[in-house]
Amino acid sequence: MVQSQKGAVLITGTSTGVGQAAALLLDKKGYRVFATVRRQKDAESLKQEASENLTPILMDITKGEEIKFAAEIVSKAVGDEGLIGLVNNAGLLLDGPVEYLAIDDLKWQFEVNVFGQIAVTQAFLPFIRKAKGRIINIGSTGGQISVPFISALCASKFALEAFTDALRMELDPWGIEVILVEPGSIASAAPDKVEESLRKNFANMSPEAKGMYGDAYKFFVEGLIRSNRTGMPPEQVAGAILEALEASKPKTRYFLSKYQTSLMLNLISKKLLPDRSFDAKILKRWKLKNHS
């Protein structure tokens, strides 16, 4: 059994982005980090950048047998020390008009962004109980405000919101904090790869879909590409995760954006404005026109 001065934390989805930044930051701060990845080459990459206190684990959050195996590894490593933190970070983005989303793709969005998060939480909650630790779920501002063409992501993040709220109340009697970190657009470590994927999705739209949504969806894709190049750095979100882990009285939600004032105004507007008035703001922003 390996112990650390600050305790042990499990973080999912650490190959790139927020998960990787959080794993390296917590490792640097003296935590015993268990970092899940899906590929061996990502595990090796993490080991090269981190201290010996970071342990990569191969785990796909959609596969029960891999979650169980990871739990066995963590159990042997931490023993009665338990986990002081579980960071549910792994996730994916499905984009496109609702009318043309493949149902199997939509199911997969929820399999990863919702059911996988719940499965991991159930498996590692006994270790959190031992240390009276904290659960930190990585949501999105899309869990507060839905926007066109990422309905699947927004729906999954809304679901994660509900799951987090209920879990926070259920675990309150044991003093276990459940926290939601909700970032806006995050800069990608591989923007060219993201851009290629988005442009490919647009190119593969049927002529009928392009005829109905083409201009607006193309505008959305270009905006998403810019966000992946100019969004807030993953390290900023990692900093919020560290704060949520260490604060004596953590917030239940951490809203983050490169444009924080604009984000907060949008969140307030969403609560105060009638639906159609708020819809009009979004429709204008995404250049969706009335075709009636």
C-alpha positions as CSV (number, residue, x, y, z in Angstrom):
1,M,0.0,0.0,0.0
2,V,1.3,3.4,-1.0
3,Q,0.3,6.5,1.0
4,S,0.7,10.1,0.3
5,Q,0.8,13.2,2.5
6,K,-2.3,14.7,0.9
7,G,-4.2,11.6,0.1
8,A,-5.3,9.7,-3.1
9,V,-7.5,11.0,-6.0
10,L,-8.9,9.2,-9.0
11,I,-9.4,11.2,-12.2
12,T,-11.0,9.8,-15.3
13,G,-10.2,10.8,-18.9
14,T,-6.7,12.1,-18.4
15,S,-5.2,11.5,-21.9
16,T,-5.6,15.2,-22.9
17,G,-7.2,18.4,-21.9
18,V,-8.7,19.1,-18.5
19,G,-8.2,15.5,-17.2
20,Q,-4.5,15.6,-18.1
21,A,-4.0,19.1,-16.6
22,A,-5.8,18.1,-13.4
23,A,-3.8,14.9,-13.0
24,L,-0.4,16.7,-13.5
25,L,-1.5,19.6,-11.2
26,L,-2.6,17.4,-8.3
27,D,0.5,15.2,-8.8
28,K,2.6,18.4,-8.5
29,K,0.7,19.4,-5.4
30,G,1.6,16.2,-3.6
31,Y,-1.5,14.0,-4.2
32,R,-1.4,10.3,-5.0
33,V,-3.1,10.4,-8.4
34,F,-4.7,7.5,-10.2
35,A,-5.3,8.7,-13.8
36,T,-7.4,6.7,-16.1
37,V,-6.7,6.5,-19.8
38,R,-7.9,4.2,-22.6
39,R,-4.6,3.7,-24.4
40,Q,-1.3,2.5,-23.2
41,K,0.6,5.2,-25.1
42,D,-1.3,7.8,-23.2
43,A,-0.4,6.1,-19.9
44,E,3.3,6.2,-20.9
45,S,3.0,9.8,-21.8
46,L,1.6,10.7,-18.4
47,K,4.3,8.8,-16.6
48,Q,7.0,10.7,-18.4
49,E,5.5,14.1,-17.2
50,A,4.5,13.1,-13.7
51,S,6.2,11.9,-10.5
52,E,6.2,8.3,-9.3
53,N,3.1,9.1,-7.2
54,L,0.9,9.2,-10.4
55,T,-0.4,5.8,-11.5
56,P,-2.0,5.5,-14.9
57,I,-4.8,2.9,-15.2
58,L,-6.3,1.6,-18.4
59,M,-10.0,2.0,-18.0
60,D,-13.0,2.7,-20.4
61,I,-15.8,4.1,-18.3
62,T,-18.4,2.4,-20.5
63,K,-17.0,-1.1,-19.7
64,G,-18.0,-2.5,-16.3
65,E,-15.3,-5.1,-16.2
66,E,-12.6,-2.4,-16.7
67,I,-14.1,-0.3,-13.9
68,K,-14.1,-3.2,-11.6
69,F,-10.5,-4.0,-12.4
70,A,-9.5,-0.4,-11.8
71,A,-11.3,-0.4,-8.5
72,E,-9.3,-3.5,-7.4
73,I,-6.0,-1.7,-8.3
74,V,-7.0,1.3,-6.3
75,S,-8.2,-0.8,-3.3
76,K,-4.9,-2.6,-3.1
77,A,-3.0,0.7,-3.4
78,V,-4.8,2.8,-0.8
79,G,-6.2,0.2,1.6
80,D,-8.1,1.8,4.5
81,E,-6.8,5.3,3.5
82,G,-9.5,5.4,0.8
83,L,-9.9,8.2,-1.7
84,I,-10.2,11.9,-0.8
85,G,-11.3,12.7,-4.3
86,L,-13.0,11.3,-7.4
87,V,-13.0,13.5,-10.4
88,N,-15.5,12.4,-13.1
89,N,-14.0,14.1,-16.1
90,A,-14.2,11.7,-19.1
91,G,-16.7,12.7,-21.8
92,L,-17.3,13.4,-25.4
93,L,-19.1,15.8,-27.8
94,L,-21.7,14.9,-30.4
95,D,-22.8,17.7,-32.6
96,G,-25.4,18.2,-35.4
97,P,-29.1,19.1,-35.8
98,V,-31.5,17.0,-33.8
99,E,-33.4,16.1,-36.9
100,Y,-30.4,14.2,-38.3
101,L,-28.7,12.7,-35.2
102,A,-28.4,9.0,-35.4
103,I,-30.1,7.4,-32.4
104,D,-27.2,5.1,-31.8
105,D,-24.8,8.1,-31.6
106,L,-27.1,9.8,-29.2
107,K,-27.3,6.7,-27.0
108,W,-23.5,6.6,-27.0
109,Q,-23.3,10.3,-25.9
110,F,-25.3,9.4,-22.8
111,E,-23.4,6.1,-22.3
112,V,-20.2,8.1,-21.9
113,N,-21.4,11.4,-20.4
114,V,-24.0,10.0,-18.0
115,F,-24.1,6.3,-17.4
116,G,-20.3,6.0,-17.4
117,Q,-20.1,8.7,-14.8
118,I,-22.7,7.0,-12.6
119,A,-21.0,3.6,-13.0
120,V,-17.6,5.0,-11.9
121,T,-19.2,6.8,-9.0
122,Q,-20.9,3.7,-7.7
123,A,-17.7,1.7,-8.0
124,F,-15.5,4.2,-6.2
125,L,-17.9,5.6,-3.6
126,P,-16.9,3.0,-1.0
127,F,-13.3,4.4,-1.1
128,I,-14.6,8.0,-0.9
129,R,-16.6,7.0,2.3
130,K,-13.4,5.7,3.9
131,A,-11.7,9.1,3.6
132,K,-14.8,11.2,3.8
133,G,-13.7,12.5,0.5
134,R,-15.3,14.5,-2.3
135,I,-16.8,13.8,-5.7
136,I,-16.2,16.4,-8.4
137,N,-18.1,16.0,-11.6
138,I,-17.0,18.0,-14.7
139,G,-20.1,19.4,-16.3
140,S,-20.5,22.2,-18.7
141,T,-22.2,25.6,-19.1
142,G,-24.2,23.5,-21.7
143,G,-25.8,21.9,-18.7
144,Q,-27.3,25.2,-17.8
145,I,-28.0,26.7,-21.2
146,S,-28.9,24.7,-24.3
147,V,-27.8,25.9,-27.7
148,P,-28.5,24.7,-31.2
149,F,-26.4,21.8,-32.7
150,I,-25.1,20.5,-29.5
151,S,-28.4,19.3,-28.1
152,A,-27.0,15.8,-27.3
153,L,-24.1,17.3,-25.3
154,C,-26.4,19.7,-23.5
155,A,-29.0,17.0,-22.7
156,S,-26.3,14.8,-21.2
157,K,-24.9,17.6,-19.2
158,F,-28.3,18.6,-17.9
159,A,-28.7,14.9,-16.8
160,L,-25.3,15.1,-15.1
161,E,-26.6,18.2,-13.3
162,A,-29.6,16.3,-11.9
163,F,-27.5,13.4,-10.9
164,T,-25.0,15.6,-9.1
165,D,-27.8,17.5,-7.3
166,A,-29.4,14.3,-6.1
167,L,-26.2,12.7,-5.1
168,R,-25.1,15.8,-3.1
169,M,-28.3,15.5,-1.0
170,E,-28.1,11.8,-0.6
171,L,-24.5,11.9,0.7
172,D,-24.9,15.0,2.9
173,P,-25.6,12.9,6.0
174,W,-22.1,11.5,5.7
175,G,-20.4,14.9,5.1
176,I,-19.4,13.9,1.6
177,E,-19.2,16.9,-0.7
178,V,-20.5,16.5,-4.3
179,I,-19.4,19.4,-6.5
180,L,-20.0,20.4,-10.1
181,V,-17.3,22.2,-12.2
182,E,-19.0,23.8,-15.2
183,P,-16.6,25.2,-17.8
184,G,-17.4,27.1,-21.0
185,S,-15.2,26.7,-24.1
186,I,-11.9,25.1,-23.5
187,A,-8.9,25.4,-25.8
188,S,-7.9,22.0,-27.3
189,A,-4.4,20.7,-27.1
190,A,-4.9,19.4,-30.7
191,P,-7.1,22.0,-32.5
192,D,-6.2,20.7,-35.9
193,K,-7.5,17.3,-35.1
194,V,-10.7,18.8,-33.7
195,E,-11.1,21.0,-36.7
196,E,-10.7,18.1,-39.1
197,S,-13.4,16.1,-37.2
198,L,-15.9,19.0,-37.3
199,R,-15.3,19.8,-40.9
200,K,-15.7,16.1,-41.7
201,N,-19.0,16.0,-39.9
202,F,-20.3,19.0,-41.9
203,A,-19.1,17.5,-45.2
204,N,-20.9,14.2,-44.5
205,M,-24.3,15.9,-44.0
206,S,-26.8,14.8,-46.5
207,P,-27.8,17.3,-49.2
208,E,-31.2,17.6,-47.6
209,A,-29.7,18.4,-44.2
210,K,-27.3,21.0,-45.8
211,G,-30.2,22.6,-47.6
212,M,-32.1,23.0,-44.3
213,Y,-29.3,23.7,-41.8
214,G,-26.2,24.3,-43.9
215,D,-25.5,28.0,-43.4
216,A,-26.3,28.0,-39.7
217,Y,-24.6,24.8,-39.0
218,K,-21.5,25.9,-40.9
219,F,-21.4,29.1,-38.8
220,F,-21.7,26.9,-35.7
221,V,-18.8,24.7,-36.8
222,E,-16.6,27.7,-37.5
223,G,-17.4,29.1,-34.1
224,L,-16.6,25.8,-32.4
225,I,-13.3,25.6,-34.3
226,R,-12.4,29.1,-33.0
227,S,-13.3,28.1,-29.4
228,N,-11.0,25.1,-29.6
229,R,-8.2,27.5,-30.5
230,T,-9.0,30.4,-28.2
231,G,-11.0,29.0,-25.3
232,M,-9.7,29.0,-21.7
233,P,-6.7,26.8,-21.0
234,P,-7.4,23.4,-19.4
235,E,-5.1,24.5,-16.6
236,Q,-7.7,27.0,-15.5
237,V,-10.3,24.3,-15.0
238,A,-7.7,22.2,-13.2
239,G,-7.2,25.0,-10.8
240,A,-10.9,25.0,-10.0
241,I,-10.8,21.3,-9.4
242,L,-7.9,21.8,-7.0
243,E,-9.9,24.5,-5.2
244,A,-13.0,22.3,-5.0
245,L,-10.9,19.5,-3.5
246,E,-9.1,21.7,-0.9
247,A,-11.6,24.4,0.1
248,S,-12.9,24.1,3.6
249,K,-16.4,25.0,2.4
250,P,-16.4,24.4,-1.4
251,K,-19.1,25.8,-3.7
252,T,-21.6,23.4,-5.0
253,R,-20.9,24.8,-8.5
254,Y,-17.9,26.4,-10.1
255,F,-18.8,28.3,-13.3
256,L,-15.7,29.0,-15.5
257,S,-15.2,30.9,-18.8
258,K,-12.6,33.0,-20.5
259,Y,-15.4,35.5,-20.7
260,Q,-16.7,35.2,-17.1
261,T,-18.8,38.4,-17.1
262,S,-20.6,37.4,-20.3
263,L,-21.2,33.9,-19.0
264,M,-22.7,35.2,-15.7
265,L,-25.0,37.6,-17.6
266,N,-26.2,34.8,-19.8
267,L,-26.9,32.6,-16.8
268,I,-28.9,35.4,-15.2
269,S,-30.7,36.2,-18.4
270,K,-31.7,32.5,-18.7
271,K,-33.3,32.6,-15.3
272,L,-35.0,36.0,-15.7
273,L,-36.1,36.3,-19.3
274,P,-39.2,34.5,-20.8
275,D,-38.2,31.5,-22.9
276,R,-39.0,33.1,-26.2
277,S,-37.0,36.2,-25.4
278,F,-34.0,34.2,-24.4
279,D,-34.4,32.0,-27.5
280,A,-34.3,35.1,-29.6
281,K,-30.9,36.0,-28.2
282,I,-29.6,32.5,-29.0
283,L,-31.1,32.4,-32.5
284,K,-29.6,35.8,-33.3
285,R,-26.2,34.6,-32.0
286,W,-26.2,31.5,-34.1
287,K,-27.8,33.1,-37.2
288,L,-30.8,30.8,-37.3
289,K,-33.5,32.4,-39.5
290,N,-37.3,32.0,-39.5
291,H,-38.3,30.0,-42.6
292,S,-42.0,30.2,-42.1
